[in-house]
Amino acid sequence: MAEKNYVEVNLMGKNYVLGGHEDEAYLQRVATYVNSRVVDLRKTRGYLRQSADMQHLLLVMNLADDYFKSQDKAEGLKARVAELEQEVYNLKHELVSNRFRREGY
């Protein structure tokens, strides 16, 4: 099993030490993403008037929304890759068939 890495990150203005099996750059990237979502939410009208609990709930809901949208997009891309692979297979098959016909087999 990979060794656990510890890295200090700044999340929402506070420093935390996170531990994980991912490398430091990845953990920093995750923290940066969370911070960017907080900045986006703070620009939303009325967000700062909400209680801290509601602000955290909105952050979590937005992160979950991002996750599920990304999952849906990934599934769509996987389906598109499968379609394109089938198309390539069909074109190769057609090419070979045409060659055999042209060569009299």
Backbone torsions as a table, in degrees:
resi	resn	phi	psi	omega
1	MET	NA	143.0	-178.7
2	ALA	-65.6	148.9	179.5
3	GLU	-71.8	144.6	-179.7
4	LYS	-77.7	133.8	177.9
5	ASN	-103.7	144.9	176.2
6	TYR	-120.7	135.4	-178.1
7	VAL	-144.4	141.7	176.3
8	GLU	-87.9	128.2	178.7
9	VAL	-128.2	157.5	175.4
10	ASN	-105.9	117.9	178.8
11	LEU	-120.8	119.1	176.6
12	MET	52.8	41.1	175.2
13	GLY	85.9	0.2	179.3
14	LYS	-121.9	146.2	177.9
15	ASN	-89.7	136.2	178.2
16	TYR	-135.1	151.6	171.6
17	VAL	-102.5	118.7	178.8
18	LEU	-104.6	145.9	176.1
19	GLY	-120.7	140.2	177.9
20	GLY	-172.0	171.2	-179.4
21	HIS	-86.4	-7.4	177.7
22	GLU	-80.6	162.6	-179.8
23	ASP	-78.3	168.2	-175.1
24	GLU	-58.5	-42.1	-177.9
25	ALA	-60.8	-39.3	179.6
26	TYR	-66.3	-45.8	180.0
27	LEU	-62.7	-37.7	176.3
28	GLN	-66.0	-38.9	178.6
29	ARG	-62.2	-41.7	178.0
30	VAL	-63.0	-46.0	179.5
31	ALA	-62.0	-41.1	179.0
32	THR	-62.9	-40.9	178.9
33	TYR	-63.0	-46.3	179.3
34	VAL	-60.6	-44.9	179.3
35	ASN	-61.6	-38.2	179.7
36	SER	-66.4	-35.4	177.6
37	ARG	-68.5	-36.7	176.7
38	VAL	-63.4	-44.7	178.6
39	VAL	-59.6	-44.0	178.5
40	ASP	-60.0	-45.1	-178.8
41	LEU	-65.3	-37.9	-179.8
42	ARG	-63.8	-22.1	177.0
43	LYS	-80.3	-13.8	-179.0
44	THR	-74.5	134.0	-178.4
45	ARG	-60.2	128.5	175.6
46	GLY	88.2	-11.6	-177.0
47	TYR	-59.9	-45.9	-175.9
48	LEU	-70.4	-16.1	177.0
49	ARG	-82.4	-9.9	-179.7
50	GLN	-77.3	158.3	174.6
51	SER	-66.2	161.6	179.2
52	ALA	-59.1	-39.8	178.2
53	ASP	-60.6	-44.3	-179.6
54	MET	-67.3	-37.9	177.2
55	GLN	-61.7	-43.9	178.1
56	HIS	-65.3	-40.3	178.1
57	LEU	-61.5	-44.5	178.8
58	LEU	-63.0	-38.7	176.9
59	LEU	-62.4	-48.3	-179.1
60	VAL	-61.9	-42.6	179.3
61	MET	-63.9	-40.5	178.1
62	ASN	-66.3	-39.8	177.3
63	LEU	-64.9	-41.3	177.3
64	ALA	-64.3	-40.5	177.3
65	ASP	-59.9	-45.8	177.0
66	ASP	-58.5	-43.8	-178.9
67	TYR	-60.7	-50.0	-177.4
68	PHE	-68.0	-36.3	175.6
69	LYS	-64.8	-39.3	177.4
70	SER	-65.3	-40.5	177.1
71	GLN	-61.3	-45.8	178.7
72	ASP	-61.0	-42.6	179.0
73	LYS	-63.4	-42.9	179.3
74	ALA	-62.5	-41.8	177.9
75	GLU	-62.9	-41.5	177.4
76	GLY	-62.5	-40.7	178.5
77	LEU	-67.7	-38.1	176.9
78	LYS	-62.4	-42.3	178.7
79	ALA	-63.9	-40.8	179.5
80	ARG	-65.4	-40.7	176.9
81	VAL	-60.5	-43.8	179.0
82	ALA	-61.6	-41.5	177.7
83	GLU	-62.2	-44.9	-179.2
84	LEU	-67.3	-37.3	176.5
85	GLU	-63.9	-39.8	177.2
86	GLN	-65.1	-40.3	178.7
87	GLU	-63.3	-42.5	177.5
88	VAL	-62.5	-44.2	178.5
89	TYR	-58.7	-46.6	-179.6
90	ASN	-62.7	-41.1	179.3
91	LEU	-66.1	-39.8	176.8
92	LYS	-63.6	-42.9	178.6
93	HIS	-61.7	-43.6	178.8
94	GLU	-63.7	-40.6	178.8
95	LEU	-62.0	-46.4	179.3
96	VAL	-64.2	-43.4	179.2
97	SER	-60.7	-43.1	178.9
98	ASN	-65.1	-37.6	177.4
99	ARG	-63.0	-46.2	179.7
100	PHE	-61.5	-43.1	179.2
101	ARG	-62.7	-45.0	-177.5
102	ARG	-65.8	-34.7	-179.0
103	GLU	-87.8	-0.2	173.8
104	GLY	82.9	27.0	179.4
105	TYR	-90.5	NA	NA
